Every structure is written in C-alpha cells, then in structure tokens.
Amino acid sequence: MPSIGDAIELLDSWYRPGWAQSWDSVGLIDGRTDSDLRVIHVAVDPATEVAKEAVTGGAQLLITHHPLWLGGVDRMSGPSGEVFSTLHDAGCALFVAHTNADVAAPGVSDALADALGLTDLRVMTVQDEALDHWLVHVPREFVDSMLDVLSAAGAGRIGTYDRCAFTVEGTGTFRPLAGADPFLGRIGEVESVMEARVEFVGLPSERAGIARALRAVHPYEEPSFAVTPTVTPSKRGLGRVGELPEGIPLRDFVTQVARLLPATAAGIRATGPADLAVRTVAVAGGSCLELNGDACRAGADVYVTSDAKHHRAQDARLPIIDVPHWAGEWPWTAALGRRLRDALPGVSVHVSRLVTDPWTMAAGDRVDRMP
C-alpha cells in the first residue's frame, strides 16, 4: 500500500515546489508522510465544508489548489483554523499545489483549455527556467552511487526525466597537507587518481539540499565542485492558446463556456462585440488579466480568465471572458484526479464537486435596463 509520502513525491515531480512564487505557500502543510494512503480528496479551496467532506469520505490526504494560509499566522482561530483542526484531528494531511501548478505542463490552464475543447495547445507566456549547472569531480567508481543520492535530492531533473548527467573521465591530482584526513593518499605526497567530471542541473531552490547530499555521499574530505547559475528555455508557463474546431460568434462561445464549466451564482460575463468571430482562444486559470497583451500577441481572438477589474477590462487589447475564479480552476482538480488514479492504482481518488465560489447570489442580467 502506498504512503502519503509516495503521493507527495509524485506530486512534487509534477508541480515542483521551486516553480512556486516566492510569496506562495505550497507543498505539505500538515500531516505524516509515513501514513498509509487509501483515499485522496481533491478540491480547489481548503474550505471548511471541503475539509469536512474529505474527513467524512475517509481521506488520508486532501489536495487543494489554493493555500490554507498566505502570509504570517499568529493564531488558529477563524475559518482557516477550523479547517486545520478538522483535518489534523482526523489525521488527514493537507497538500497544496498553487502557483507551481499554474505554470506546470500539464497544469491548471491545460485543464481549462481541455474543458473548453481547445486543440493544438501552446504556452501563452513561456517562463524561462532558472537552473544551477553543477560540476563535480569524484573517483569514477563512485559516480553511480553519488548520482543516486543526488537524484533523490532533486538534482538532474529535466522535464519528465530524472538522474540526467554527463560524465567524462580524466586524471585528478592533489596533495594532502598537515591536518588533512585524506580518503586517498598520504600527507605531503602528491596523489593521482582516475576521476570522473560529472555535470548536472538543479533548481536554485534545491541548491542547499543538493550540496548537503553531495557532501554526505562524496568520499573526499573536501569535494571539488562548482555551481553556475544559468537560464534555459522551458515548455511551461502561464496560460495556453488553442484552437476551436471551427469559428463561432463570441456570443455563442460565451454560452459554450458557461455550459462547459461548473455553474456558479456569479455566472460568466464578457466584453467585445457579440458577433465577433472566435477561432483562436487564450485561457489562463486564476487572476491573469494582466497577461492580456501576451494573449493578443499570441494571436488570440478572445481571452478567458478570472477576476477582471473594471478599468483593466476596458483597456484590454482583446475581448475578455471573465469566468468565476473557482469555476475556471475546477477542471484542474478533475484532471488531477484522473492522473492520480492512473499513477496510484488501488488508491481511491475523490474530486469534490462542492461549489466553494464565494459569491452565492446574483441579481440577473441588467445590460439593457436602467432603474
């Protein structure tokens, strides 16, 4: 039977913690990683009713998109404290994948694009990958064991591959000085040894952990290594741009979006002429209206996102379809549920259908009426 730790290792490989924004709070928030895992519950919000639903359903792990807390916490009262207590008392762990899931591939925007029937997806706002380039010298017989340990610490991950490295062999030389405790050689004598130069990459956020693992596994008293920060293009980023099977008027596409996404009291609203022909669509789950320029440059006819503000919607460079924040991100929970079922056979995965959008009432369409 898999453990909670097994699921978290999987989730961290899909939504790497180092991809999250610096202000974000992602990963395991509470819970024991060594506990057996039989039931997973997935939801957008760590709301009180979601926590109770997870506990009632016998979940050992609740995965949410939105964090329980952002910023400092100085007391456990209020709704967030109730959520924490409900989960903790029942032994249900809480895991969050937020801005790291927003930029993952596949991630939140892929799920939204798939839900709307878009094809030929491409990243709307590509984010370059900040990476450390590591160079390590080690006796050649220690290469495999060292790479096994460093891989477990996060080194050598490139896309959907891990333990990636390049090695070349040569002769290393050194002379131990007084006070040294050399693994090879004698004090005051020059020593030569067949070594391998090993190169690999790692996230800057994992640099300290990789360095600790390197020092722990390397046979030398003073390992020889260098770390060079670098940047490389990636296949991930915010938003997606895709195509509809055929062009349709904006009014019909808005209706289609409303039909394909979960219903909420607030509903869906749009800017732009109703008869505008729509074929190329940009989407971004969550509050991403500020990226409308990127959507326009990507050739989109319309941009689907959430939390549009009055002036920004007026000034946007293309029509905006403003969907409720919760509804635009719910497809990711369904997609994650399917992915977990495939990866963890024998574990029951439940996706919450509770509507946790904060808006509970709307007065109706008043476009053509004045008081």
Secondary structure, DSSP 8 states (H G I E B T S, - for coil): --BHHHHHHHHHHHS-GGGS-TT---EEEE--TTSB--EEEEESS--HHHHHHHHHTT-SEEEESS-S--S------HHHHHHHHHHHHHT-EEEE--HHHHSSSS-HHHHHHHHTT-EEEEEEEE--EEEEEEEEEEEGGGHHHHHHHHHHTTTT-BTTB-S--EEEEEEEEE---TT---SSS-TTS-EEEEEEEEEEEE-GGGHHHHHHHHHHH-SSSS-EEEEEEEEE--S-EEEEEEEEEEEEEHHHHHHHHHHHS---SS--EE-S-TT-EEEEEEE-SSS-GGGHHHHHHTT-SEEEES---HHHHHH-SS-EEE--HHHHHHHHHHHHHHHHHHHSTT-EEEE------S--------TT---
